[in-house]
Amino acid sequence: MARNPEVVTVDPDLGSRAETKRAVQIAHFTVVGEGGYGVEAVTVAKERPSDVFLVSVEEPVALALQTIESLADVAPGIPTIVYSSLADAQSVRRAMVAGARDYLVKPLKPEDLSRAVYGVLEQEEKKRLRADGQGTEASARGTVITVFGAKGGIGKTTISTNLAVTLAKMTGANVCLLDMDTRFGDVAIMMDVAVESSIADVARKIEEIDRDKIRDYLVKHHSGVSILPAPLHPTEWRNMTPQHIERIVELLAQTHDYVVVDTPGTFNELIAATLELANLILLVTSMDIASIKDTALALEMLRAAGVSEDKVKLMINHSTAANSLREEDVSRVLEYDVFWRIPHDLSVSSSTQLGQPIVVAKPYARVSRSIIELAHALTGTRQEKRGFLDRVLGRSA
C-alpha cells in the first residue's frame, strides 16, 4: 500500500477518542472520520471512505456490538478492529462474533495498533486476490498440524512433542516441530536439546531467509525431528508480527512433510496466524470444568473466524486420574464430537523428567500407544498388528 492507511474511529467517549487519535497518528495512520455508535457511525462510514474501522467496546456492550454489525453491512470490505479495557475471553468472543477482525486491549499502543492494522489489511488483500483468481502459484506444501488449547497445563506440549517424534519414526518423513508457546516455550527442555537459535532469530532476518537458509536455524533431535525452538526470553516475541509467523510456517511447510506447531494456553494475533495456516487443528481440553468452559469459547471464536470445522479435531487429554465429568458429557456440552482421547498415564511425568518423549522412553505405555494410533489416524495409514513375541524382540511387522 503506497499511502498510509486511513481509519475511522468509533468511540462515544470524547476523551478516549482523542487518545485513540494520538495513537493512530503516532502509528503513521490518518484519521479520516470519527463518531459515536449507531447512526452516527454508519453515516461517517458512508461519507468518509477508509481502510479500517477502529471501534471502542465498553460496558454496556450491546450498542457497540450492534454498531460493528451495522458497519459490516454498509461496508463489508472494510475490516473492524476493536479496542477495549475488557480483556476477558467472553468479551473477545462477543466482539469476534459481531464481526471484529482483531481485538486490542487498552491502553492502545501504537506498535500494537500498527501490527493489527497491517495484519487485517494484508488478510483482506489475500481474500481479494483469491476471489479474483490471482493467488500466487501454489508450491509443494507439507501438512501443518497446530496443537491448540484455550487453557494452560492441559498437555499440549506433551502431545506436540510425542506426535512429532511418532510421525518421523512411523513415516520416515521430514518432520519439523515449531515452538510457538509465547509464554513458556518448553519444547527444547522436553526434547533435551540446546537452543542456539530460535524463531526470534529467524524473524529478525526474515527478509534474507529462504527455503535453504531456514534449515540453519533448526536443531536436529536424535529421533529425526527438526526443531525450531522458542526464544529463551519471552520479551523477544514482542517484535514478531503475524506476517513473520506466516512466512516462517510457510517456509517450514515447503521444506518438511509435516510441521507440528505447539501453542500456549492463550490466544493472540501470532497464534491466530498459526490457526489460519493449519491444515489440522488439534483442539485439546482436559476433563476439568474450567478447561471445558474455555474450550467452548475457543470453538466459538474459531467458528466466528470462519475456520472450517472439518479441520478442527477435538481431543480430550486425561491429564489426571480424577475426572468429575464423563466424555459424553463433554461432547454434549461442547456440541462437538470427540475425535481422540489420550489416557491418563503416570509414565508421562517420569519421561518428562528424563527429557525424553514418552514414545521413545516407554513406547508401550498407554499414552504412547494412543499417540501412535493418533498419528495413524491423522495420516490415514493403517497400523499393522504385531504379536507379543514381535514386540518383545523389537521385530517389525
C-alpha positions in Angstrom: 0.0 0.0 0.0 1.7 3.2 -1.2 -0.2 5.6 1.1 -0.6 5.5 4.8 -3.8 3.5 5.8 -6.8 5.6 6.7 -9.1 4.9 9.6 -12.5 5.8 11.0 -12.7 5.8 14.8 -16.0 5.0 16.5 -16.0 5.9 20.2 -18.7 7.8 22.2 -16.2 8.8 24.8 -14.5 12.0 23.6 -11.5 11.6 25.9 -10.9 8.0 24.8 -11.4 9.1 21.2 -8.7 11.8 21.5 -6.3 9.3 23.0 -7.0 6.8 20.2 -6.4 9.6 17.6 -3.0 10.2 19.1 -2.1 6.5 18.9 -3.3 6.4 15.3 -1.1 9.4 14.4 2.0 8.0 16.1 1.4 4.8 14.2 1.5 6.9 11.0 -2.1 6.4 10.0 -4.6 9.0 9.1 -8.0 9.5 10.9 -10.4 10.5 8.1 -13.6 10.3 10.3 -14.8 9.8 13.8 -18.1 9.5 15.6 -20.2 7.7 18.2 -22.2 4.5 18.0 -25.3 3.7 15.9 -26.5 6.0 13.1 -23.6 8.4 13.6 -21.0 5.7 13.0 -22.8 4.4 9.9 -23.1 7.9 8.5 -19.4 8.7 9.0 -18.5 5.3 7.4 -20.6 6.2 4.3 -19.3 9.7 4.0 -15.6 9.1 4.7 -14.2 6.0 2.9 -11.5 4.4 4.9 -9.3 1.3 5.1 -10.1 0.2 8.7 -12.8 0.9 11.4 -11.5 1.3 14.9 -14.4 0.7 17.3 -14.3 1.1 21.1 -16.2 -1.6 23.1 -17.1 -0.9 26.7 -19.9 -1.9 29.1 -22.7 -2.0 28.3 -21.5 -3.5 25.0 -24.8 -4.1 23.2 -24.8 -0.9 21.2 -21.1 -1.2 20.3 -21.6 -4.8 19.0 -24.7 -3.7 17.1 -22.6 -0.9 15.5 -19.9 -3.4 14.4 -22.6 -5.5 12.7 -24.0 -2.4 11.0 -20.6 -1.3 9.7 -20.1 -4.8 8.2 -23.4 -4.4 6.4 -22.7 -1.0 4.9 -19.0 -1.6 4.2 -18.4 -5.3 4.0 -14.9 -4.9 2.6 -13.6 -2.8 5.4 -12.3 -4.7 8.5 -13.1 -3.7 12.0 -10.5 -3.7 14.9 -11.9 -3.4 18.4 -10.1 -1.7 21.3 -11.4 -2.1 24.8 -10.5 -2.2 28.5 -12.3 -5.5 28.7 -9.7 -8.3 28.5 -11.8 -11.4 29.3 -12.3 -14.2 26.8 -16.1 -13.6 26.8 -15.8 -10.0 25.6 -13.3 -11.0 22.9 -15.6 -13.8 21.7 -18.6 -11.5 21.5 -16.7 -8.9 19.5 -15.3 -11.5 17.1 -18.8 -13.0 16.6 -20.1 -9.5 15.8 -17.6 -9.2 13.1 -14.3 -7.8 14.6 -11.1 -9.0 12.9 -8.8 -8.2 15.8 -9.1 -7.1 19.4 -6.7 -4.8 21.2 -6.7 -4.1 24.9 -6.3 -0.6 26.3 -4.1 1.4 26.7 -3.8 1.4 23.0 -0.1 1.1 22.0 0.9 2.5 18.6 3.1 -0.5 17.8 0.2 -3.0 18.6 -2.2 -0.8 16.5 0.3 -0.8 13.6 0.6 -4.6 13.6 -3.1 -5.1 13.9 -4.0 -2.7 11.0 -1.4 -4.0 8.6 -2.3 -7.6 9.6 -6.0 -7.2 8.8 -5.3 -5.3 5.6 -3.0 -8.0 4.4 -5.6 -10.6 5.1 -8.2 -8.6 3.1 -5.8 -8.3 0.2 -5.3 -12.0 0.1 -9.0 -12.6 0.1 -9.4 -10.2 -2.8 -6.7 -11.9 -4.8 -8.2 -15.3 -4.1 -11.6 -14.1 -5.2 -10.1 -12.6 -8.4 -8.2 -15.8 -9.1 -4.9 -14.1 -8.7 -3.4 -16.1 -5.9 0.2 -16.9 -6.1 1.3 -20.1 -7.8 0.9 -23.0 -5.4 4.1 -24.8 -4.3 4.6 -28.1 -2.7 3.5 -27.8 0.9 3.6 -30.2 3.8 0.8 -30.7 6.4 0.7 -28.2 9.2 -0.8 -29.5 12.4 -1.4 -26.9 15.1 -1.9 -28.2 18.7 -4.1 -25.6 20.4 -6.0 -25.2 23.6 -7.7 -22.4 25.5 -6.0 -23.2 28.8 -2.5 -23.9 30.0 -1.4 -27.1 31.8 -3.5 -29.5 29.7 -0.7 -31.3 28.0 -0.4 -29.6 24.6 3.4 -29.7 24.6 3.5 -33.4 25.6 1.1 -34.1 22.7 3.1 -32.0 20.3 6.5 -33.4 21.0 5.4 -37.0 21.0 3.2 -36.6 17.9 6.2 -35.1 16.0 8.5 -37.9 17.0 5.9 -40.5 16.2 5.3 -39.1 12.7 9.0 -39.0 12.0 9.6 -42.6 13.1 6.4 -44.0 11.7 6.5 -42.5 8.2 10.2 -41.7 7.7 9.1 -38.3 6.6 10.7 -34.9 7.3 9.0 -33.5 10.4 9.5 -30.1 12.0 8.4 -29.1 15.5 7.8 -25.4 15.9 7.6 -24.0 19.4 5.0 -21.2 19.3 4.4 -21.1 23.1 4.7 -17.4 23.6 4.7 -17.7 27.4 6.9 -20.7 28.3 8.3 -22.4 25.3 9.2 -25.8 26.8 9.8 -27.9 23.7 13.6 -27.6 23.9 13.5 -28.8 27.5 11.2 -31.6 26.9 13.2 -32.8 23.9 16.5 -32.2 25.8 18.1 -30.0 23.0 20.3 -26.9 23.3 18.9 -23.7 22.0 21.4 -22.0 19.8 19.0 -20.1 17.7 15.2 -19.6 17.8 12.2 -18.4 15.9 13.1 -14.8 17.0 16.4 -15.1 15.2 14.6 -16.1 12.0 12.1 -13.2 12.4 14.9 -10.7 12.7 16.4 -11.8 9.4 13.1 -12.7 7.7 13.9 -10.7 4.5 17.0 -12.8 4.0 15.5 -16.2 4.8 14.6 -18.7 2.1 13.9 -22.4 2.0 17.6 -23.3 2.3 18.7 -20.7 4.9 15.9 -21.6 7.4 17.4 -25.0 7.8 20.4 -23.3 9.5 18.2 -22.3 12.4 16.8 -25.8 13.1 18.2 -28.2 15.7 18.0 -31.9 14.9 16.7 -34.2 17.6 18.0 -37.8 17.6 14.5 -39.1 16.6 14.9 -37.3 13.3 12.6 -34.4 14.2 13.9 -30.9 13.3 13.0 -28.3 15.9 12.7 -24.5 15.7 12.7 -23.5 19.4 11.0 -20.6 21.1 13.3 -17.8 22.2 14.9 -18.1 25.7 13.4 -14.7 26.7 9.6 -14.2 26.3 10.2 -10.5 25.6 11.6 -11.4 22.2 8.1 -12.3 21.0 7.2 -8.6 21.1 8.9 -7.7 17.9 7.2 -10.5 15.9 4.2 -10.0 13.7 1.6 -12.3 12.1 3.4 -11.7 8.9 6.7 -13.1 10.4 4.8 -16.2 11.6 3.1 -16.7 8.3 6.4 -16.6 6.3 8.2 -18.9 8.8 5.4 -21.5 8.8 5.2 -21.5 5.0 8.9 -21.9 4.6 8.9 -24.9 7.1 5.9 -26.4 5.3 7.7 -26.1 2.0 10.7 -28.0 3.4 9.0 -30.6 5.6 6.3 -33.2 5.1 4.8 -32.3 8.5 5.0 -29.2 10.6 3.7 -29.7 14.2 3.1 -26.3 16.0 2.9 -26.2 19.8 0.9 -23.2 21.1 0.3 -21.6 24.5 -2.9 -21.6 26.6 -3.8 -18.2 25.3 -5.0 -16.5 22.1 -3.2 -13.6 20.4 -2.6 -12.4 16.9 0.5 -14.7 16.5 -1.5 -17.8 17.5 -4.3 -16.7 15.2 -1.8 -16.9 12.3 -0.9 -20.5 13.1 -4.5 -21.5 13.3 -5.2 -19.9 9.9 -2.3 -21.7 8.3 -3.0 -25.1 9.8 -4.4 -28.0 7.8 -5.4 -29.6 11.0 -6.1 -28.1 14.4 -5.9 -30.4 17.4 -8.1 -28.6 20.0 -7.1 -30.1 23.3 -9.1 -30.0 26.5 -8.8 -31.7 29.9 -11.8 -33.0 31.8 -12.0 -30.2 34.3 -14.8 -27.7 34.1 -12.6 -24.6 33.6 -10.9 -26.2 30.6 -14.2 -27.2 29.1 -15.6 -23.7 29.5 -12.6 -22.2 27.9 -12.8 -24.8 25.1 -16.4 -23.8 24.4 -15.2 -20.2 23.9 -12.4 -21.3 21.7 -14.8 -23.2 19.5 -17.0 -20.2 19.1 -14.0 -18.0 18.3 -12.9 -20.5 15.6 -16.4 -20.5 14.1 -16.6 -16.7 14.2 -13.2 -16.5 12.4 -14.6 -18.8 9.6 -12.4 -21.8 10.5 -13.8 -24.9 8.9 -15.0 -27.5 11.4 -13.6 -30.2 9.2 -10.0 -29.3 10.2 -10.7 -28.8 14.0 -10.3 -32.1 15.8 -11.4 -32.1 19.5 -9.1 -34.1 21.8 -9.6 -35.0 25.5 -6.4 -35.4 27.4 -6.9 -37.3 30.7 -4.1 -35.5 32.5 -5.2 -36.7 35.9 -7.0 -39.8 37.2 -9.7 -37.9 38.8 -12.4 -36.7 36.4 -15.7 -35.2 37.5 -17.3 -35.5 34.1 -17.8 -38.2 31.5 -16.5 -37.9 28.0 -20.1 -38.0 26.6 -20.9 -35.0 28.8 -18.0 -33.1 27.3 -19.2 -33.8 23.8 -22.8 -32.8 24.7 -21.8 -29.6 26.4 -19.4 -28.5 23.6 -21.8 -29.7 20.9 -18.8 -31.2 19.2 -17.7 -34.8 18.5 -14.6 -36.0 20.4 -12.0 -37.1 17.8 -9.4 -38.6 20.2 -8.8 -39.5 23.8 -5.4 -39.5 25.5 -5.5 -41.8 28.6 -4.1 -40.9 32.0 -0.6 -42.5 32.4 1.8 -41.9 35.3 4.7 -42.7 32.8 4.3 -39.3 31.3 5.8 -37.5 34.3 8.8 -39.7 34.5 9.7 -39.4 30.8 9.3 -35.6 31.0 11.9 -35.5 33.8 14.3 -37.5 31.7 13.9 -35.0 28.8 12.6 -37.8 26.5 9.3 -38.1 24.7 7.3 -41.0 26.2 7.0 -42.7 22.8 10.8 -43.1 23.0 11.3 -43.7 26.7 8.3 -46.1 27.0 7.0 -47.0 23.6 4.5 -49.5 25.1 2.9 -47.2 27.7 -0.8 -46.4 27.3 -0.1 -42.9 26.2 2.5 -44.0 23.7 0.1 -46.4 22.1 -2.6 -43.8 22.0 -0.4 -41.2 20.3 0.9 -43.8 17.8 -2.7 -44.6 16.9 -3.5 -40.9 16.7 -0.6 -40.5 14.2 -2.1 -43.3 12.1 -5.5 -41.7 12.2 -4.1 -38.3 11.1 -2.0 -39.7 8.3 -4.7 -42.1 7.1 -2.4 -45.1 7.4 -3.2 -48.5 8.8 -1.5 -49.7 11.9 -0.2 -53.3 11.4 -1.0 -55.8 14.2 2.1 -57.2 15.9 2.3 -60.3 18.0 3.6 -60.4 21.6 6.9 -62.1 20.6 7.5 -59.5 17.9 7.1 -56.7 20.4 9.4 -58.2 22.9 12.1 -58.9 20.3 11.6 -55.5 18.7 10.9 -57.0 15.3 9.0 -55.1 12.7 5.6 -56.4 11.5 
